[in-house]
Amino acid sequence: MARGGTRIEINPVDQTHVEARHQRDLNTRPLTVRPRYWDAAVDAWLADDAEALDRVWDDLIPDLGSDYDAYSNVSSVGWAA
């Protein structure tokens, strides 16, 4: 983890089942997660606490700007080291 936070990449919602005319051009977005949020997310994950993970996620996604809603619901989270 870097001193200023952990850099993550967020993939947008899966638009497979959305009509082509309603699909949006969305890209993978980078985001730096500050240590307090990262630590809270890891603790929630280790505790299998989905509600706590949701709260952390809700605190993070506004930093994505106007497209944040395209990233607000995810079906999975990948962890890599």
C-alpha positions in Angstrom: 0.0 0.0 0.0 1.3 3.4 -0.9 1.5 6.1 1.8 -1.3 8.1 0.2 -3.6 5.2 -0.4 -4.1 2.1 -2.4 -4.7 2.5 -6.1 -7.5 0.3 -7.4 -9.3 -0.1 -10.8 -13.1 -0.2 -10.9 -15.0 -1.8 -13.8 -18.4 -0.5 -14.8 -21.7 -2.3 -14.6 -22.2 -5.2 -17.0 -24.3 -3.9 -19.8 -24.7 -7.2 -21.6 -28.5 -7.3 -21.1 -29.1 -3.6 -21.8 -30.4 -2.7 -25.3 -27.6 -1.3 -27.4 -29.3 2.1 -27.8 -29.3 2.5 -24.0 -25.8 1.3 -23.4 -23.2 3.9 -22.3 -19.5 4.0 -23.2 -17.9 3.3 -19.8 -14.3 2.6 -19.0 -12.4 1.1 -16.2 -11.8 3.9 -13.7 -8.8 4.3 -11.4 -9.3 5.4 -7.8 -7.0 5.9 -4.8 -8.5 4.5 -1.7 -7.3 6.2 1.5 -5.9 3.9 4.2 -8.9 4.4 6.5 -11.3 3.2 3.8 -9.0 0.4 2.6 -8.6 -0.9 6.2 -12.3 -0.8 6.8 -12.9 -2.6 3.5 -10.4 -5.3 4.3 -11.8 -5.7 7.9 -15.3 -6.0 6.5 -14.2 -8.5 3.9 -12.4 -10.7 6.5 -15.5 -10.6 8.7 -17.8 -11.5 5.7 -19.7 -8.3 6.4 -21.4 -7.3 3.2 -23.3 -4.4 4.8 -20.0 -2.8 6.0 -18.5 -3.3 2.5 -21.5 -1.5 1.0 -21.0 1.4 3.4 -17.3 1.7 2.4 -18.3 1.5 -1.3 -20.9 4.2 -0.9 -18.3 6.4 0.7 -15.8 5.8 -2.1 -17.9 6.1 -5.3 -18.7 9.8 -5.2 -15.0 10.4 -5.8 -15.6 9.1 -9.4 -17.5 12.2 -10.3 -20.6 12.4 -12.4 -20.4 8.8 -13.7 -20.3 7.3 -10.2 -23.8 5.7 -10.6 -22.5 3.5 -13.4 -20.1 2.0 -10.8 -22.4 2.0 -7.8 -23.6 -1.6 -8.2 -21.1 -4.4 -8.7 -21.6 -8.1 -8.9 -18.1 -8.9 -7.7 -15.0 -7.5 -6.3 -11.6 -8.8 -7.3 -8.6 -8.8 -4.9 -5.1 -9.0 -6.3 -1.7 -8.7 -4.6 
